[in-house]
Amino acid sequence: MIDYSDQISATHPDRSMDVTIGDWLLAFGNDRPACPVRLTTGKWEPEQQGAAGSLWRSSSGEGWRGMPLTTVHTPGWSAWLMGELYGASTDAAAVADVVEGHASPATLNGHFLLLAWDSRADEWHVWTNRFGTLHAYLATDGSRVALGSFMPAVAAVAGRNELDWEGLTSFFGFGYFAGDRTHLKGVRILRPATHYRLDGRGRLLGDERYWRWWHAPDQTRSYDETLEEFAGLFGTIMRDLTAAGRVAIPISGGLDSRSTVATLGHRPGQISPSDKNLWAYSYGYGDDSIETRIAGQIAERRGLRFDAFTIRPYLFDRLPHVTAAVEGFQDVTQARQASIGRELRANVDSVIAAHWGDVYLGDMGLATVPPGTLSREAVQAHTRHKMSKPGGWLIDAACRPRLGGADPEELLRSFVAEGMEGLEDIADPDFRVKAFKTEQWSARWTTASLRMYQAAAFPRLPFYDSRLSDFFATVPTEFVAGRRLQIDYLKRFAPDLAAVDWQQTGSSLFKVGRPDPLAVVRRGFNKGRRILAGRRVIESNWEVQFLSESGRRGLEHWLLRPGLRLHEFVAPRMVETLLASFHAAPRVDKRGYTVSMLLTFSAWLESFGRGADAP
């Protein structure tokens, strides 16, 4: 490690995010880009001017918290770290070591993206983090080039507006855009764990993967030793992520958020001084929500300040805001964080997003399959099945006529096969599927939803910490299959939390795998009470947002009103037939997914796709 203490100048935030930006944009061939900003009240301001390229930034604001910014200057280099590093003693020194070539970018850990300008060579460099959690996009039309964090601005600078129907096929078929595809041809998302180099005119000089997936189970470490190691490591990570600033702890009825709470407080019901900056919350789909009831019990046992929220119809009042946050990369009904954005802004600076714990601490359905017993094609078929969504209506109505005769099913198979390339050295088929899902689904779907948090508070991601992913690469699949390791972790290290019912089973974790007659009786009683009252358990946000008179009006406004861009690609009569079927039987044939994704596409077209080529 090089000592840069006398050479580095840096402006950077502490963990309370005193320095933030809304978005960033690197433009070539355009002195002052005229392009959209995420906030209607925002504007692009110059940050750095090169010979042919200019770096711009927009401010954060009431409806978009943006991201922390650390600026580092060393001899010959200017670097901008967007986001946060985890476990680094000094962010500026860690950044300087990477840009100067004294440390591998794989040593950087956190939710970040690193941009740097080598003034001596007049080259621009971008490093995505290991899992591509902070998104950036690259576009060119041959003469104009743009790179940045807000895809509509990148596309506008480069003059790209033609819809990518192959990419949209994957979006409808998988729920996310496969590989590096976006809505538009010639606009690509930067891939995880990759170093991009551009010359001073914006020409791509190369992109190189700096970290690759691996799996080497430690057969010398016992199950109990593995459990102890996980507990210690996870506790260290959570202490790091909650050490400073006001932090929100979302709690659900599942295991991942419960695991984060297990690291907080010294004894049940007692708060340490540092925990006074913690605020726990949960939301459910009714005032009698099982999820919020369980969450309240978990928070109470650790003495956490807690609020419960009931999700009401909010989507159509905030749809442009939701679309601007997730940029059309995720079903807009999935970003239910939008329902409490005001409360997040009022209470915290950061939020613990416990996404992806269920993947690392679970299995992909191949846990009992020994390495080498399944063919490559069989693993790919299993993976395809895991990824598939009921997108047939959407693909047939919008994509198939514009694919030039290509078979959508074959196209989806090819996306999976391409995504599995580079993972064949992983012998364990279950971990190979897990790596694919993290590289694809997580990077393109899960982390897009983080931007809905980002509208109010910057997310911190314990299960994306590279220390934890390196640990899981040494854990045999049978240790985590069926959530075994996670359940035992809670039973051993947080028995007070393990005693609270798990929403999935209705029983405490001490009864997992054992008969629980009382839980069966409770479920039967509650079901009977709902039937007598004529109530149905609401399990999805689209049910809250769509199945009301205001929801019906909202769908008609965004899917059927005259002049919608959507009608250039899907005939209004087809939409009318779909909505009639949906209103008659909304839970049949996964129509909720179809309507939600069609709404997402229409909202994106109205917000950012008005320049896309019509058929």
LUMFIRO-571592 format. One record per residue (C-alpha): x, y, z. Coordinates in Angstrom, 3 decimals. Layout:
BEGIN
          X          Y          Z
          X          Y          Z
...
//
This chain:
BEGIN
          X          Y          Z
      0.000      0.000      0.000
      1.427      3.341     -1.048
      1.419      6.213      1.461
     -0.344      9.126     -0.245
     -0.862     11.185      2.892
      1.194     14.111      1.532
     -0.108     13.871     -2.033
     -3.855     13.290     -1.799
     -6.329     16.083     -1.626
     -9.877     14.935     -1.087
    -13.335     16.233     -0.431
    -15.549     13.477      0.801
    -18.577     12.868      2.986
    -18.678     11.280      6.363
    -21.265      8.561      6.837
    -24.002     11.148      7.309
    -23.589     12.065      3.615
    -22.758     15.771      3.901
    -21.618     15.800      0.255
    -24.046     14.330     -2.261
    -24.856     14.586     -5.930
    -28.018     13.691     -7.765
    -26.476     12.171    -10.920
    -23.346     12.463    -13.036
    -22.832     12.632    -16.793
    -19.670     12.421    -18.910
    -20.294     13.829    -22.402
    -18.089     13.877    -25.505
    -18.758     15.856    -28.676
    -21.212     18.152    -26.945
    -19.998     21.290    -25.156
    -23.152     21.797    -23.103
    -25.500     18.827    -23.284
    -29.207     19.526    -23.417
    -30.706     16.453    -21.774
    -33.219     15.469    -19.113
    -32.494     15.434    -15.405
    -34.082     13.124    -12.887
    -35.666     15.996    -10.960
    -37.740     18.547    -12.853
    -36.254     21.230    -10.606
    -32.662     20.154    -11.228
    -30.078     21.106    -13.831
    -26.671     19.918    -15.034
    -23.658     21.845    -13.725
    -20.046     21.477    -14.993
    -17.645     19.505    -12.808
    -14.547     18.865    -14.950
    -13.564     19.913    -18.472
    -11.214     17.839    -20.625
     -9.960     18.441    -24.154
    -13.057     16.870    -25.732
    -15.003     15.471    -22.806
    -16.797     17.239    -19.997
    -18.066     15.906    -16.688
    -21.369     17.229    -15.358
    -23.267     16.751    -12.135
    -26.816     17.429    -11.009
    -27.840     18.261     -7.471
    -29.807     16.066     -5.134
    -33.125     17.386     -3.924
    -36.338     16.711     -2.068
    -37.422     13.913     -4.395
    -33.989     12.426     -5.102
    -31.365     11.984     -2.377
    -28.795     10.879     -4.921
    -25.490      9.468     -3.742
    -22.476     10.348     -1.614
    -19.509     11.791     -3.494
    -15.826     11.573     -2.630
    -13.451     13.513     -4.892
     -9.782     12.529     -4.839
     -6.871     14.299     -6.545
     -3.394     12.792     -6.881
     -0.558     13.800     -9.225
     -2.000     13.266    -12.697
     -5.356     11.900    -11.568
     -8.780     13.211    -10.629
    -11.181     10.587     -9.285
    -14.829     10.628     -8.247
    -16.112      7.892     -5.965
    -19.907      7.742     -6.144
    -21.434      5.819     -3.266
    -19.752      4.319     -0.213
    -16.874      1.971      0.540
    -17.211     -0.634      3.283
    -14.396     -1.572      5.632
    -11.858      0.902      4.213
     -9.829      2.833      6.791
     -9.498      5.797      4.401
    -11.642      6.035      1.275
     -9.315      8.523     -0.430
     -6.233      6.337      0.027
     -8.092      3.239     -1.200
     -9.218      5.113     -4.326
     -5.742      6.531     -4.967
     -4.159      3.082     -4.771
     -6.555      1.751     -7.407
     -6.285      4.607     -9.919
     -2.485      4.683     -9.613
     -2.350      0.912    -10.215
     -0.954     -0.015     -6.800
     -4.008     -2.065     -5.777
     -6.539     -4.182     -7.607
    -10.028     -2.710     -7.945
    -11.164     -5.977     -6.373
     -9.909     -4.538     -3.061
    -12.664     -1.916     -3.145
    -15.720     -3.102     -1.256
    -19.094     -1.402     -1.052
    -22.009      0.134     -2.929
    -20.095      2.413     -5.302
    -18.897      3.296     -8.780
    -15.477      4.849     -9.427
    -14.809      7.333    -12.246
    -11.319      8.733    -12.876
     -9.510     10.960    -15.386
     -5.843     10.424    -16.182
     -4.853     13.936    -17.274
     -1.429     12.842    -18.521
     -2.821     10.289    -20.969
     -6.169     12.113    -21.382
     -8.035      8.895    -20.639
    -11.189      8.254    -18.658
    -11.612      5.138    -16.520
    -14.663      3.617    -14.878
    -14.738      0.761    -12.396
    -18.063     -0.819    -11.465
    -18.213     -2.623     -8.152
    -18.178     -6.384     -7.874
    -21.941     -6.777     -8.211
    -22.774     -3.707    -10.296
    -25.040     -2.316     -7.602
    -24.646      1.358     -8.585
    -25.681      1.592    -12.221
    -24.115      3.544    -15.068
    -24.791      3.532    -18.815
    -22.709      4.022    -21.965
    -24.049      5.160    -25.356
    -22.664      6.376    -28.667
    -23.916      7.224    -32.134
    -20.434      7.157    -33.644
    -19.616     10.816    -33.105
    -21.242     11.585    -29.756
    -20.525      9.534    -26.645
    -22.067      9.697    -23.195
    -21.561      7.871    -19.934
    -23.535      8.478    -16.767
    -25.831      7.389    -13.979
    -29.159      8.498    -15.509
    -29.966      6.493    -18.624
    -32.358      9.007    -20.281
    -29.650     11.691    -20.147
    -27.006      9.336    -21.553
    -29.291      8.329    -24.427
    -30.209     11.951    -25.198
    -26.581     13.130    -25.404
    -25.672     10.258    -27.750
    -28.824     10.674    -29.827
    -30.004      7.085    -29.271
    -33.770      6.615    -29.397
    -34.512      3.337    -31.208
    -36.203      0.719    -29.068
    -34.279     -2.526    -28.488
    -36.948     -5.178    -28.969
    -34.602     -8.040    -28.110
    -33.830     -6.321    -24.814
    -37.532     -5.704    -24.208
    -38.217     -9.385    -24.873
    -35.923    -10.266    -21.979
    -37.525     -7.551    -19.835
    -40.996     -8.990    -20.326
    -39.846    -12.632    -20.238
    -37.561    -12.397    -17.189
    -38.718     -9.202    -15.479
    -35.284     -7.647    -16.081
    -33.081     -6.699    -19.024
    -30.631     -9.497    -19.773
    -26.887     -8.917    -20.061
    -26.069     -5.267    -20.731
    -29.291     -4.468    -22.636
    -31.569     -1.504    -21.999
    -34.753     -0.172    -23.586
    -32.720      1.415    -26.385
    -30.331      0.150    -29.040
    -26.823      1.433    -28.585
    -27.338      2.204    -24.891
    -25.692     -0.346    -22.633
    -25.454     -0.727    -18.886
    -21.961     -1.164    -17.470
    -21.385     -4.740    -16.335
    -20.380     -5.732    -12.796
    -16.709     -6.041    -11.776
    -15.472     -4.392    -14.967
    -12.885     -1.706    -15.746
    -13.742      0.472    -18.760
    -11.184      2.717    -20.527
    -12.078      5.559    -22.885
     -9.756      7.935    -24.666
    -10.092     11.712    -24.516
    -12.652     11.691    -27.343
    -14.831      9.036    -25.710
    -13.751      6.070    -27.820
    -13.875      2.818    -25.867
    -10.327      1.493    -25.618
    -11.302     -1.647    -23.779
    -13.242     -3.248    -20.971
    -11.738     -5.862    -18.706
    -13.228     -8.031    -16.026
    -11.195     -7.643    -12.819
    -12.977    -10.261    -10.652
    -14.582    -13.603    -11.498
    -16.894    -15.959     -9.705
    -15.412    -18.907     -7.855
    -16.578    -21.588     -5.455
    -14.186    -23.629     -3.315
    -16.023    -25.192     -0.344
    -13.834    -25.519      2.740
    -14.152    -29.187      3.593
    -11.883    -28.847      6.646
    -14.228    -26.445      8.452
    -17.084    -28.054     10.355
    -20.666    -26.862     10.183
    -20.456    -25.371     13.676
    -17.236    -23.572     12.803
    -18.872    -22.223      9.649
    -21.808    -20.971     11.696
    -19.469    -19.248     14.169
    -17.500    -17.621     11.373
    -20.635    -16.330      9.681
    -21.928    -14.852     12.941
    -18.685    -13.008     13.615
    -18.300    -11.723     10.068
    -21.914    -10.616      9.700
    -21.734     -8.807     13.021
    -18.603     -6.948     11.894
    -20.264     -5.897      8.649
    -23.421     -4.669     10.343
    -21.427     -2.708     12.914
    -19.600     -1.038     10.039
    -22.816     -0.156      8.198
    -24.598      1.239     11.279
    -21.617      3.005     12.853
    -22.489      6.562     11.854
    -25.421      8.632     10.720
    -29.126      8.022     11.147
    -29.901      4.560      9.816
    -33.206      2.854      9.027
    -33.660     -0.866      9.662
    -36.558     -2.231      7.583
    -38.076     -5.357      9.150
    -40.317     -7.905      7.450
    -41.760    -11.241      8.455
    -38.840    -13.078      6.834
    -35.342    -14.026      7.912
    -32.974    -11.584      6.224
    -34.086     -8.435      8.024
    -34.355    -10.445     11.242
    -30.719    -11.422     10.785
    -29.700     -7.752     10.558
    -31.590     -6.975     13.782
    -29.849     -9.918     15.458
    -26.590     -7.958     15.284
    -28.038     -4.905     17.079
    -28.206     -4.267     20.815
    -26.388     -6.125     23.564
    -29.332     -7.804     25.262
    -33.012     -8.127     24.395
    -34.843     -4.914     25.181
    -31.704     -2.851     25.746
    -30.255     -0.265     23.364
    -26.609      0.700     23.233
    -25.895      4.445     22.888
    -25.014      4.098     19.215
    -28.368      2.478     18.536
    -30.222      5.707     19.345
    -29.691      6.705     15.721
    -31.475      3.584     14.509
    -35.086      3.601     13.377
    -36.933      0.409     12.499
    -40.051      0.220     10.396
    -42.238     -2.191      8.486
    -45.122     -1.969      6.077
    -47.964     -4.323      5.304
    -51.025     -4.508      3.094
    -53.578     -4.117      5.878
    -53.942     -2.773      9.388
    -53.936     -6.388     10.628
    -50.842     -7.318      8.593
    -48.998    -10.400      9.782
    -45.791     -8.852      8.439
    -45.987     -5.706     10.548
    -47.090     -7.665     13.612
    -44.007     -9.888     13.399
    -41.771     -6.922     12.653
    -43.089     -5.058     15.684
    -42.305     -7.995     17.936
    -38.757     -8.222     16.581
    -38.143     -4.498     17.055
    -39.587     -4.567     20.575
    -37.290     -7.375     21.645
    -34.269     -5.270     20.741
    -35.698     -1.975     21.999
    -35.661     -0.368     18.562
    -37.726      2.708     17.811
    -40.373      1.321     15.451
    -43.186      2.458     13.188
    -45.614      0.313     11.205
    -47.197      1.546      7.982
    -50.124      0.273      5.957
    -49.651      0.596      2.224
    -52.560      2.450      0.662
    -53.154      3.236     -3.017
    -50.332      5.664     -3.834
    -48.889      4.549     -7.165
    -50.856      6.643     -9.630
    -50.275      9.801     -7.599
    -46.505      9.184     -7.717
    -45.996      7.208    -10.911
    -43.771      9.761    -12.714
    -41.589      9.985     -9.590
    -41.338      6.186     -9.305
    -40.516      5.911    -13.013
    -37.798      8.553    -12.704
    -36.237      6.694     -9.784
    -36.161      3.168    -11.226
    -35.904      4.432    -14.843
    -38.316      1.786    -16.121
    -35.966     -1.082    -15.283
    -38.327     -2.707    -12.795
    -42.054     -3.341    -12.472
    -43.221     -0.113    -10.845
    -45.441     -1.951     -8.357
    -42.396     -3.712     -6.891
    -40.826     -0.497     -5.575
    -43.135     -0.193     -2.606
    -40.487      1.880     -0.778
    -42.083      4.784     -2.644
    -45.005      4.643     -0.232
    -42.893      5.885      2.711
    -40.392      8.170      0.997
    -41.392     11.177      3.112
    -40.935      9.221      6.349
    -37.516      7.967      5.273
    -36.356     11.496      4.423
    -37.577     12.773      7.789
    -35.977     10.075      9.926
    -32.723      8.842      8.382
    -29.775      9.409      6.076
    -29.228      5.753      5.133
    -31.203      2.540      5.049
    -30.069     -1.061      5.545
    -31.289     -2.959      2.483
    -31.011     -6.653      3.362
    -31.522     -7.771     -0.243
    -30.035    -11.032     -1.496
    -29.591    -12.719      1.875
    -32.139    -15.341      0.886
    -30.027    -16.212     -2.170
    -26.709    -16.664     -0.413
    -28.347    -18.287      2.614
    -30.590    -20.550      0.562
    -30.358    -22.835     -2.441
    -31.370    -22.743     -6.112
    -33.088    -26.130     -6.139
    -29.999    -28.163     -7.056
    -28.517    -28.608     -3.581
    -28.775    -32.405     -3.691
    -27.291    -32.716     -7.186
    -23.624    -33.812     -7.059
    -21.160    -31.898     -9.242
    -20.771    -33.377    -12.723
    -24.083    -35.223    -12.834
    -25.992    -32.574    -14.785
    -25.073    -31.511    -18.292
    -24.399    -27.884    -19.109
    -27.675    -27.803    -21.053
    -29.608    -29.200    -18.084
    -28.212    -26.552    -15.735
    -29.101    -23.875    -18.268
    -32.639    -25.240    -18.591
    -33.028    -25.181    -14.812
    -31.693    -21.630    -14.729
    -34.073    -20.536    -17.456
    -36.964    -21.992    -15.477
    -35.855    -20.078    -12.362
    -35.713    -16.803    -14.273
    -38.908    -17.088    -16.306
    -41.866    -14.775    -15.802
    -45.342    -15.011    -17.389
    -44.528    -12.516    -20.136
    -46.141    -14.325    -23.070
    -48.928    -11.808    -23.707
    -46.505     -8.894    -23.574
    -43.984    -10.542    -25.874
    -46.614    -11.612    -28.400
    -48.358     -8.238    -28.425
    -45.336     -5.922    -28.501
    -42.083     -7.737    -29.284
    -42.715    -10.649    -31.638
    -43.879     -8.475    -34.585
    -40.625     -6.461    -34.304
    -38.064     -9.254    -33.947
    -37.645     -9.853    -37.670
    -38.937    -13.412    -37.468
    -36.733    -14.427    -34.522
    -38.304    -16.833    -32.041
    -38.674    -15.116    -28.636
    -38.277    -18.404    -26.783
    -35.015    -19.137    -28.547
    -33.887    -15.601    -27.828
    -34.563    -16.037    -24.104
    -32.666    -19.347    -24.115
    -29.713    -17.641    -25.772
    -29.676    -14.908    -23.126
    -29.363    -17.565    -20.426
    -26.657    -19.453    -22.330
    -24.656    -16.247    -22.835
    -25.045    -15.337    -19.186
    -23.731    -18.735    -18.096
    -20.525    -18.269    -20.074
    -17.610    -17.815    -17.725
    -19.343    -19.759    -14.955
    -18.670    -23.271    -16.251
    -15.647    -23.707    -13.967
    -17.985    -23.712    -10.954
    -18.499    -27.424    -10.371
    -21.383    -27.137     -7.913
    -24.467    -26.664    -10.146
    -26.467    -24.946     -7.407
    -23.782    -22.315     -6.815
    -23.388    -21.856    -10.577
    -27.075    -20.932    -10.823
    -26.645    -18.684     -7.768
    -23.745    -16.874     -9.462
    -25.798    -16.410    -12.633
    -28.752    -15.075    -10.686
    -26.529    -12.593     -8.849
    -24.773    -11.500    -12.041
    -28.018    -11.084    -13.977
    -31.204    -10.818    -11.907
    -29.578     -9.044     -8.980
    -27.540     -6.611    -11.084
    -30.465     -5.753    -13.362
    -33.628     -6.146    -11.218
    -32.869     -6.172     -7.502
    -30.430     -3.285     -7.496
    -32.715     -1.185     -9.729
    -35.201     -1.181     -6.843
    -32.522      0.296     -4.586
    -32.970      3.567     -6.462
    -36.422      3.875     -4.941
    -34.698      3.965     -1.545
    -32.188      6.382     -3.053
    -34.966      8.861     -3.679
    -35.042      9.378      0.104
    -32.013      7.712      1.748
    -28.857      6.040      0.478
    -28.997      2.233      0.823
    -26.309      0.174      2.570
    -26.092     -3.453      1.491
    -24.774     -5.990      4.011
    -25.310     -9.025      1.782
    -23.385     -7.386     -1.078
    -20.327     -6.826      1.105
    -17.441     -8.604     -0.659
    -16.204    -10.004      2.655
    -19.466    -11.890      2.943
    -19.577    -13.046     -0.694
    -16.012    -14.357     -0.369
    -17.095    -16.254      2.722
    -20.105    -17.831      0.990
    -17.824    -18.979     -1.838
    -16.196    -21.294      0.746
    -19.439    -22.689      2.204
    -20.727    -26.091      1.002
    -24.199    -25.803     -0.500
    -25.642    -28.376      1.882
    -24.886    -26.012      4.794
    -27.224    -23.317      3.457
    -29.832    -25.489      1.723
    -33.323    -24.903      3.067
    -32.067    -21.807      4.976
    -30.367    -24.157      7.461
    -27.379    -21.973      8.348
    -29.478    -18.819      8.729
    -32.075    -20.511     10.924
    -29.370    -22.000     13.149
    -27.636    -18.615     13.320
    -30.774    -17.006     14.687
    -31.520    -19.874     17.069
    -28.013    -19.842     18.526
    -27.105    -16.153     18.484
    -30.524    -14.476     18.740
    -32.898    -16.931     20.450
    -35.205    -14.050     21.430
    -35.741    -13.301     17.736
    -35.881    -16.958     16.716
    -38.816    -17.392     19.102
    -40.895    -14.943     17.028
    -42.999    -16.610     14.327
    -41.583    -16.840     10.838
    -44.189    -15.523      8.391
    -43.533    -18.361      5.947
    -44.445    -21.096      8.456
    -46.491    -19.328     11.120
    -44.236    -20.931     13.745
    -41.094    -20.009     15.609
    -37.746    -21.039     14.161
    -37.382    -23.599     16.948
    -40.226    -25.548     15.329
    -38.907    -25.535     11.758
    -39.030    -29.085     10.416
    -41.303    -30.247     13.249
    -45.098    -30.525     13.359
    -46.825    -27.510     14.892
    -50.524    -28.306     15.388
    -51.219    -24.932     16.986
    -49.903    -23.106     13.929
    -52.176    -25.209     11.710
    -55.165    -24.414     13.918
    -54.338    -20.695     13.894
    -54.065    -20.634     10.128
    -57.360    -22.490      9.728
    -59.119    -20.154     12.162
    -57.786    -17.035     10.462
    -58.712    -18.355      7.023
    -62.237    -19.133      8.180
    -62.592    -15.688      9.700
    -61.505    -14.082      6.444
    -63.966    -16.160      4.435
    -66.856    -15.219      6.739
    -65.863    -11.556      6.511
    -65.480    -11.757      2.733
    -61.832    -10.692      2.927
    -58.900    -12.065      0.974
    -55.267    -11.983      2.038
    -53.457     -9.380     -0.050
    -50.020    -10.657     -1.002
    -48.884     -8.212     -3.695
    -48.642     -4.468     -4.032
    -50.404     -4.501     -7.405
    -53.540     -5.734     -5.632
    -53.546     -2.636     -3.429
    -52.783     -0.268     -6.298
    -55.058     -1.727     -9.006
    -58.070     -3.376     -7.332
    -60.033     -0.265     -6.452
    -61.945      2.384     -8.308
    -58.955      4.741     -8.210
    -56.765      1.894     -9.483
    -59.127      1.234    -12.383
    -59.051      4.921    -13.317
    -55.259      4.986    -13.069
    -54.872      1.988    -15.372
    -57.223      3.489    -17.925
    -55.331      6.788    -17.813
    -51.919      5.192    -18.379
    -52.977      2.362    -20.687
    -55.996      3.558    -22.654
    -56.128      7.339    -22.920
    -55.830      8.664    -26.491
    -52.389      9.750    -27.621
    -50.345      7.350    -25.510
    -47.054      6.279    -27.058
    -47.886      2.711    -26.016
    -50.566      2.502    -28.716
    -47.906      2.756    -31.428
    -46.749     -0.701    -30.329
    -49.799     -2.356    -28.742
    -53.254     -1.776    -30.269
    -55.740     -0.141    -27.863
    -58.299     -2.891    -28.509
    -55.792     -5.484    -27.246
    -55.218     -3.424    -24.111
    -58.971     -3.058    -23.605
    -59.420     -6.842    -23.850
    -56.563     -7.430    -21.391
    -57.961     -4.969    -18.847
    -61.474     -6.420    -19.159
    -60.093     -9.890    -18.422
    -57.994     -8.512    -15.572
    -60.886     -6.707    -13.900
    -63.057     -9.827    -14.245
    -60.460    -12.215    -12.779
    -57.285    -10.361    -11.745
    -55.515    -13.343    -10.188
    -56.002    -15.719    -13.123
    -53.148    -16.442    -15.550
    -50.751    -14.113    -13.670
    -52.581    -11.117    -15.149
    -51.288     -8.921    -12.348
    -47.762     -9.309    -13.732
    -48.886     -8.626    -17.300
    -50.748     -5.449    -16.400
    -47.958     -4.222    -14.098
    -45.276     -4.652    -16.746
    -47.438     -3.067    -19.449
    -47.997     -0.110    -17.108
    -44.248      0.101    -16.476
    -43.521      0.177    -20.210
    -46.183      2.810    -20.857
    -44.988      5.035    -18.014
    -41.399      4.790    -19.306
    -42.502      5.658    -22.851
    -44.355      8.735    -21.616
    -41.517      9.905    -19.369
    -38.439      9.048    -21.422
    -39.402      7.248    -24.636
    -41.171      9.932    -26.605
    -38.268     10.083    -29.012
    -38.114      6.337    -29.605
    -38.778      5.293    -33.200
    -42.334      4.360    -34.002
    -42.936      1.201    -36.034
//
